[in-house]
Amino acid sequence: LGAYENTHRNIGNQNEDILKVSLTQLGYTEGTNNLTKFGQWYATVLDARRESSAGFANGAWCAMYTSWCANQAGIKESTIPYYALVADGVDKFKKMNLYKKASEYTPKPGDLVFFDWNVNNYADHTGIVMMAEDGMLYSIEGNTTPNRLDGQSNPSSGSAPDFCLIRQRKLNDRYI
């Protein structure tokens, strides 16, 4: 769990810093039973808030990964709220007037992106935008597998680990 240290030195540009931090984690792989350093870190955030942290160290970790990256980039929680549940992140960003629909906004490097696999207005996954160009979105995501189709559960019934990877999708896909 100690591998993939954040080697980026923050420069004070939040979008650039979160993106560079996320790049230091490419290839990170979850441990047995989904154990990740991101979940362990998030459990300490909850402990500091005196909230229950049970189960977070082994939970689905895409949101905890983006929150960890924000923390490592020196971004205060009042700017990018930390979240473990993707839908909670969406709600927090909406309350802060920071949430934009894909049809109304072209993502910039360092922005957070949310995915609604079932297109039911309930976000299921999140990542960090690397870039958007030529009609494509490139994002860095935790808790993903290279051969998994968007919205598909782990194709090998949970036996294959999830990673931190760069994913590529069409910018106008309806679930972004």
N, C-alpha and C positions, 0 to 999 in steps of 0.2 A: 504493500500500500504506500510505501514511501517513495516508490519510483515515480518518474515523471514530475520532478520538482519544477516549480515555476521559476524559470531563469530570467524572465523578462524584468527589466528595471523600468518602473513607471515613469512616464514623462509628463503626466498631468493632463493629457488629452484622453478623456474617458473612453471614447469610441476606439481609439487606437490601442489604448492600454488593455481593454477587455479582450479585444481581438488578439493581440499579441500573447496575452496570458493563455487564451484558449488554444492557440497554436502550440504552446509548450506541452499540452496534454494529448496531442494526437497520438493515437495508438494505445492509450491507457485502456486496460482491460479490467473488468470487474473480477473480484475474487469469488470464492465459493459462496453459494447462497446470495449472490448479488452484492456482496460486501464491497464497498468502495470508500475511498478516503473522502469523497464528497458527502456521502451519507453520514460518515463519522463526524465530519466537520459540522454538518447541519444539525446533528444531534447536540453538539456543544452550543450552537446558537439557541436551540430550544431550551437547553438546560439553563443558559444564562437568562432567558426570559421566564424561567420557572414554569415551563410548559413541558408536557410529556414528550420524551424523545424516543420512546419505545418503538422499535421497528424501523427507524429511519436509516440506520447504518446499512440495512439490507434492502432498502426500498428501491422502487424504480427511481432512477437518478438523473434523468435529463434536466429537470428543473433545479435540483440541488447542484448539479454541475454548473449551470449558468450562474447561479447565485454565488457559488464558490469563486468562479472567474471574476465576477463583479467585486467581491470582497478582496481578492488578490490584486485587482487593478486599483485598489484604493477608493472604490466608489462607495459612498455612504449608502446605507440601507434606505435613507430618506430619498435618495435619488433613484436607485434601482432596488426595489423591495426584494428581500430574499423570500423564496417560496420553494416548497417541496411538491406541491400539487399544481399542475399546469393551470388548471382552471382558476386557482387562487391567484396565480400570477396575472392572468388576464384581468381578473376583477380588480386587483390592486392597480394595474396600469390604467385601466378605465377610470378609476376613481381619481387618478392623478392627471387625467386628460392626456396621457401619453400613448394610448392605444390607437392604432390606425388600421383600417381595413386595407387589405392588399390592393383593392381596386382604387384606393384613394392615395396611395403612397408607394414610392419606390424605395425599398430598403437600402440603407447605407451601411458600409462596413462598421461593425461594432454594435449595430442594432440587435435587439432580440427579435426572434421570429417565433410565431406559434403556428401549430398545425392542428387542424380539425379533420382527422382521418375519415370520420363518418359524415362530415358536413352536416352536423346536427347542432351547430352553435355551441359546442362544448369542446374546447381545445384539449388535445391528447398528448402533445409533444412540443418541445421547445428547443431552440438552439440559438447560436450566435451567427449573425450574417458575416460572411467573409467578403462577398461582393455580389452585385446584381448587374449583369451586363448581357447584351445580345439575347434578351428574353429568358435568361437562365438565372437561377438563384443558387449560390454556393453558400452552404452554411456548415458550421462546425457544431457537431452534436454529440452529446454523451448519451449512453444507453441506446446505442443503435448497432446494427449488424449489417455488413456490406451486402449480403445477399437477401436481405429482407425487403419485401415490397412495402411501400408506404402503407401504414395502417394494419399490416399483417402482424400477428403475434409471432414470436420466435419460431421459425420454420422447423427447428429441430426439437420441438417440445421442451424448450427450456434448457437443453443440454449444452448448447453453444453459448459462450459468453458474449456479452455486449461490450462495445468499444466506444472510444471517442474517435470520431471520423469526420472527414469532409464529405458532405452529401451534396448532390446536384439534382435540381428539379427545375421544371419549367416555371417561370415566374408567374404565369397566369393560371397555374394549377388551382383548382377551386378549393382545395383544402388549406391553402396558405392564408 
